[in-house]
Amino acid sequence: MKLKNYIALALFSLFAFNIQAQPGYELWLDYKEIDDNTYKEKYSPFFTDIELIGNSSTISIIKEELQLAKTGFALENLNSDSNSKLIVGIQNVLPSGIRSQINTENLGDEGYTINTLNNGKTLVISGNSDIALLYGTFGLLREIQQRNDISDLNIEEEPKIQKRVLNHWDNLDRTVERGYAGFSIWDWHLLPELIKPEYKDYARANSSIGINGTVLTNVNSNALILTPHYIEKVKALAEVFRPYGIQVYLTARFSAPIELGDLDTADPLDENVREWWKNIANEIYAEIPDFGGFLVKADSEGQPGPFQYDRTHVDGANMLAEAVAPHDGIIMWRAFVYSEEDPDDRAKQAYDQFIPYDGKFADNVLVQVKNGAIDFQPREPFHPMFGAMPDTPLMMEFQITQEYLGFSSHLVFLPKLFEEVLDEDTYAEGENSTVAKVIDGTNSNKKLTGIAGVANIGTEKNWTGHPFGQANWYGFGRLAWDPYMDSEDIAQEWLKMNFSNEEDFVKPMTDLLLESREAVVNYMTPLGLHHIMATSHHYGPGPWVDNLGRPEWNPVYYHKADKNGIGFDRTSSGSDALAQYATPIEENYSNPETTPEKYLLWFHHLPWDYEMSNDKTLWDNMALHYQKGVEQVEEMQATWKNMEQYVNKQEFEKTSKLLEIQLKEAKWWRDACLSYFQQFSEMELPAEVPEPEHNLEYYKSIDRPYAPGINPSW
Ligand code: GCW
């Protein structure tokens, strides 16, 4: 090698090392040295003799991963004279003696098995495809990272949901709408030539948790992504992701046929328009044969759609579905719609627009429904569309990025929130028709199933900004694979894989994570309050805002506080949004006494002195919840202070600082909201709650014009 090549190599290694040495860059896949010899002795024999059957780029990835783990765990060079062995191979090519002991018949393409055979001497990872083997490999490594016993494994895993996708709200200029972790990781300008190491690391992280699709572009879309100039770049990314089992999707701007200068209409029933989309699909599939399809936001918040041509969601979705169907593509058509003119309760509008079309969408269309009929709030009752469209596959859209939950400054463990929603009973097919059963197709026997998470990933060196933001990406993936998983198990897994297996760390930190979600609800929007954040960027409190163009842009629309009380009456005496839910829910929630208190002000407008189950007034309860939220953050801080020995210095210090910010802001929320609402309640704060430090005018004057995540052109 020439000297200059040596120098280049050295510089490259230095660069690569630097990125990877950043705490948090390795995510939950940092295979740290196992310091307990008893575990080392148990695991190492399987890493001494590895038989990998097959030959594909996915198999090479498995090999690389096992080698990385072996080195990382420090299982190399251990004296191991046992005959133990790890075999990784598709079921039908396993050595014959082994094959008969492994049954993968009902596991589909992605399910895997991990079995210990021959009296604990042989460990076998199997499945029906190389991707399944990759998932199985990550499954085994997850066991080891948690120091689980692998001497008697009998694991059979199969994803319960088919399309498990991340949605990136990434713009072509690399800004990220509602992104709080830097810029977009897609460096469009340098693609397709420059393939950054992050692309591969991103794919690796996703496949380790079973995510099998990624929508690269913002739902507020730009038609240019559909041009050959960009498709070439998308293709380059698709090639990196393919061996990890990840399909690429794009957002389709409904008016693209006009904007790209080819037609003067985008009417979905116009033959030329239909042809245009078919051609676009053909062009994309010629480059990317496993392209996943399109995600579409239409007739929502100014995005173009079929309404302009007096056509329906079905007309729009089915036209696109027809274009991708010959290539096995799908359309994810969003149901996040509310009209610019409709004065009706915003919470009702998506249901009203979509329910009439149940059963009318093409087979390859998934209707993507947001978590919550309003918008990704710290707490919302489940969206009433779940359970109300038996003949239409509905996919869930969760938001991993914390638009309404304190951005990347607040520690909030979202799997707890996701779990609460997935476990809610829709009563669609009688009792125990949970949201999870609607989206995994158990109810109504759906053929196509999906789940999406709006990503919290950016160019920050640890991907998500807050070191604990990674847990939400991880947890989304785990729940997408199995929507019945317990958030407590997810918390433990992540903590162990990421930081430490010590009981004195895992136990208190699990409690902290699980509690963190309730804390944010308490200090932001307790008792069913919602959408009272400052407008536009949604950071910090803004319950007083009442001057924006459309009623439902204003927080006052959502809390309706006045001298008589507070809350949104969604019963039959109000907007009657409750009628969109199944009868048991409608009946229970019609009466404030039988409405879960966590949803009280979502459904009822109640007097300030309304007596709650603890015999205290609504006002006192509200104030006490705000106070409790602050105290919960103080407890989080106290717990974290004891964790220094388990965490690297940088992440420890960063999290400590972020918790300081979170505490300051929890107090800001409490004081601002209580000062504002007190004007109406005219009641004293309960003794436990301190008087706000400043007057209301002070809180109103706080302005954050450059809060991140908003589109600079707004
Ligand atoms: O919650 C709102 C966000 C918008 C977002 C929109 C949507 C991508 O404030 O930034 O746009 O939802 O989900 O379409």
Residues whose N, C-alpha, C, O or C-beta is under 5 A from the ligand:
A	BS01	GCW	E177 V219 N220 F336 D375
